[in-house]
Amino acid sequence: MFNVSCSSLPLKGVLVLDFSQFLAGPAAAMRLADLGARVIKIERPGTGDICRQLYISNLGVEGDSTLFHSINRNKQGYAANLKDPADLEKIRHLIAKADVLIENFRPGVMDKLGLGYEFVREINPRLVYSSVTGYGTEGPWVGKPGQDLLAQCMSGLTWLNGDQDDGPVPMGLAVADLAASAHLVQGILACLVRRGVTGAGGRVEVSLLESILDLQFEVITTHLNDGGKGPQRSAVCNAHAYLGAPYGVYPTADGHLALAMGSPIVLGELLGCAPLSVYQDSQTWFDQRDEIKAILRDHLATRATTHWLSILEPADIWCADVLSWERLRQTEGYRVLDMEQEILCPAGTPLKTLRCPIHIDGGTSKSSAGAPAIGQHTAAINAEFSI
């Protein structure tokens, strides 16, 4: 594999103004930058994006959180007070030249600033105006905080994780933010394609709640068509509330083994687990899944993970070792992906992070450009655009 040059990336020449904060909007802008767009991050002078001080651990770099650096790499920094008429006029000048605008203020804030969609489209009809909200722009939840854990809990997602006797279990990732970010990028790219045909821009709107509902479309579709039954998590090694045995993660003598869809009968024969032979009717794999999984759990705990893998993998059983990040990074499978890259923060501090996962023309996209300091490129941008 080779690194894709900036000149060959598909979004080269696309100018993106990123007004967003926290995760969903900035991550979308970062992905556009990974694909070749020029992204200018607009921040308030002094404090900047609140995410600069939103720590997901005690680890910081050059006074900002690693979270901020990880989702704002490869951007230019522009400082502007949107309540200052002089700065606002400069921003409008930039908007007139831009291809994409991304914002995630609460509904109505951009309108109050004079930067709402209806106003902006008058000065730049080719602009793709993109917004992220928590719960949409209408209804009683508009004013609720658009935060990932809250969206997870309101979406029903937390009743899919953990085992049957657990309470609601949220995912340990900002899945609502990340799903909304991906949907925002999809919408932006679709509008850019349409603009290439019609010449007109458009408006893209996503919300955390809609995106995390869409993430659950398979199981919610089942719920909508099975009489409204709720998810029934397995009491034993649950990994999916709607799948029968053996689907789950099982302890072994020295670690864990993941088993995906498969036949308990075949597993019993391969693993030398005779009690599984009585479950000949595939309906029992759902109706009696906890019994089946308990038998498997106890049997698999007697030997090491590598022992079971040496039996199951040659038989084409869908299974896997359960790796930690430390163990994953030691594998050849991870090494050949070349997922890691080093970026440089404004003062030159190196920071390891992951690259864009998208391959373009057979290559990978990497850049050493880190997240900008607040207003780092303001003067240069003002000079370039004569503002």
Beta strands, then each sheet from edge to edge (+ up, - down):
strand 1: 15-18
strand 2: 38-43
strand 3: 60-61
strand 4: 64-65
strand 5: 76-79
strand 6: 100-103
strand 7: 128-133
strand 8: 202-207
strand 9: 248-251
strand 10: 256-259
strand 11: 319-321
strand 12: 340-344
strand 13: 350-354
strand 14: 359-360
strand 15: 363-364
sheet 1: 5+ 2+ 1+ 6+ 7+ 8+
sheet 2: 3+ 4-
sheet 3: 9+ 10- 11+
sheet 4: 12+ 13-
sheet 5: 14+ 15-
end
